[in-house]
Amino acid sequence: MTTQNAETPEAAAFLRDARAGLSARPRALPGKYLWDETGSTLFDRICSTRDYYPTGREMTLLPGVAAEVAARVGPGATVVEYGSGASRKIRVLLDALPQPARYVALDISWDFLKAAIARLAQDYPGVEMIPVHADYSQPIALPVDLAGGPVLGFFPGTSISNFSGPQAVAFMERARATLGTGWFLIGVDPTRDEDRLLRAYGGADGLMAALHLNLLARANREIGATFDLDAFRHEARVLDDPFRVEAHLVATRDTECRLGGEVFRFSAGESIHTDNSYKYAPEAFQEIARRSGWTPEAVWLDELGVFSLHLLRSA
Ligand SMILES: C[S@@+](CC[C@H](N)C(=O)[O-])C[C@H]1O[C@@H](n2cnc3c(N)ncnc32)[C@H](O)[C@@H]1O
């Protein structure tokens, strides 16, 4: 794990965002700071719990979808994955594509990304591996030229759900600018079943709580915050208009945290909003795609109707 001192640009940005979020009402910390090596390791364990259905449901769809996508994309492709994490799902695509040329893996969790790519490279010696430390909430300039061969973007794990509708449109516009002409395969969660959602986002064997509490632990480690982790509990809330699951860290008693020369006081019951998961029905997501300049080509829904994969194209 990388320990940053407050002098690095990353630590300075974390400190600035944390102070702004804790000063706001309602209070919030940006979800992108969930993702350091500890957070990524916890999420990888979450993926194999029974409660966290998106991974299992997406994996039931992916082999069949990958074969259809491979037939359209053809040989020599560069695959660009956003938020690649442990880079497990990409294996299904790399196995299906005819002679894939390059795999560009983008993630904000740099140490975890490098380790995942080192493992993948051993199993795919014919594919050039290009890990890129990037924040996809910002514009991204890739270190490779994508011209001259087919391009397939890949954004699994319903990470698009972290974006509200307007944020999703802006992300998809940025992705189009980065990928240029090509295809984009995106996993999207349309689930509306509240019990299922609360088990996945509130439970997952207590690992969801650990993932979100790690955000406070990370602030203590990296930017000198003094959160008392025992004074907060994690809570998932299902909300309407627009339909979403929110993650909160709720103070269980009056508590305070010093950060950057300020003292932030929390009353019992007050919460810090740490993440969103917006749920998009197939038509709603296709509308987002069209508004951002992508053409919907195909959508596949799993047999329980709780996960979808969308194939988009930009001309
Ligand atoms: C929900 S996990 C999904 C992981 C994996 N793609 C999967 O489907 O299981 C989200 C991934 O996106 C990465 N991530 C989150 N926010 C990011 C950002 N703003 N920029 C780049 N990567 C980000 C995290 O580090 C993590 O690996």
PDBQT file of the ligand as one rigid body, heavy atoms in Angstrom, charges set to zero:
ROOT
HETATM    1  C1  LIG A 401     -17.258  -1.940  -8.103  1.00  0.00    +0.000 C 
HETATM    2  S1  LIG A 401     -15.546  -2.203  -8.441  1.00  0.00    +0.000 S 
HETATM    3  C2  LIG A 401     -15.656  -3.198  -9.931  1.00  0.00    +0.000 C 
HETATM    4  C3  LIG A 401     -14.420  -4.020 -10.176  1.00  0.00    +0.000 C 
HETATM    5  C4  LIG A 401     -14.471  -4.927 -11.390  1.00  0.00    +0.000 C 
HETATM    6  N1  LIG A 401     -14.533  -4.147 -12.635  1.00  0.00    +0.000 N 
HETATM    7  C5  LIG A 401     -15.660  -5.869 -11.338  1.00  0.00    +0.000 C 
HETATM    8  O1  LIG A 401     -16.499  -5.790 -12.224  1.00  0.00    +0.000 OA
HETATM    9  O2  LIG A 401     -15.726  -6.677 -10.412  1.00  0.00    +0.000 OA
HETATM   10  C6  LIG A 401     -15.081  -0.600  -9.065  1.00  0.00    +0.000 C 
HETATM   11  C7  LIG A 401     -13.674  -0.538  -9.618  1.00  0.00    +0.000 C 
HETATM   12  O3  LIG A 401     -13.489   0.752 -10.220  1.00  0.00    +0.000 OA
HETATM   13  C8  LIG A 401     -12.365   1.399  -9.659  1.00  0.00    +0.000 C 
HETATM   14  N2  LIG A 401     -12.708   2.827  -9.561  1.00  0.00    +0.000 N 
HETATM   15  C9  LIG A 401     -13.649   3.401  -8.767  1.00  0.00    +0.000 A 
HETATM   16  N3  LIG A 401     -13.723   4.721  -9.007  1.00  0.00    +0.000 NA
HETATM   17  C10 LIG A 401     -12.790   4.993  -9.954  1.00  0.00    +0.000 A 
HETATM   18  C11 LIG A 401     -12.390   6.187 -10.632  1.00  0.00    +0.000 A 
HETATM   19  N4  LIG A 401     -12.954   7.373 -10.358  1.00  0.00    +0.000 N 
HETATM   20  N5  LIG A 401     -11.423   6.094 -11.583  1.00  0.00    +0.000 NA
HETATM   21  C12 LIG A 401     -10.837   4.895 -11.875  1.00  0.00    +0.000 A 
HETATM   22  N6  LIG A 401     -11.172   3.734 -11.263  1.00  0.00    +0.000 NA
HETATM   23  C13 LIG A 401     -12.145   3.775 -10.319  1.00  0.00    +0.000 A 
HETATM   24  C14 LIG A 401     -12.142   0.756  -8.302  1.00  0.00    +0.000 C 
HETATM   25  O4  LIG A 401     -10.792   0.849  -7.885  1.00  0.00    +0.000 OA
HETATM   26  C15 LIG A 401     -12.579  -0.679  -8.561  1.00  0.00    +0.000 C 
HETATM   27  O5  LIG A 401     -11.534  -1.466  -9.059  1.00  0.00    +0.000 OA
ENDROOT
TORSDOF 0
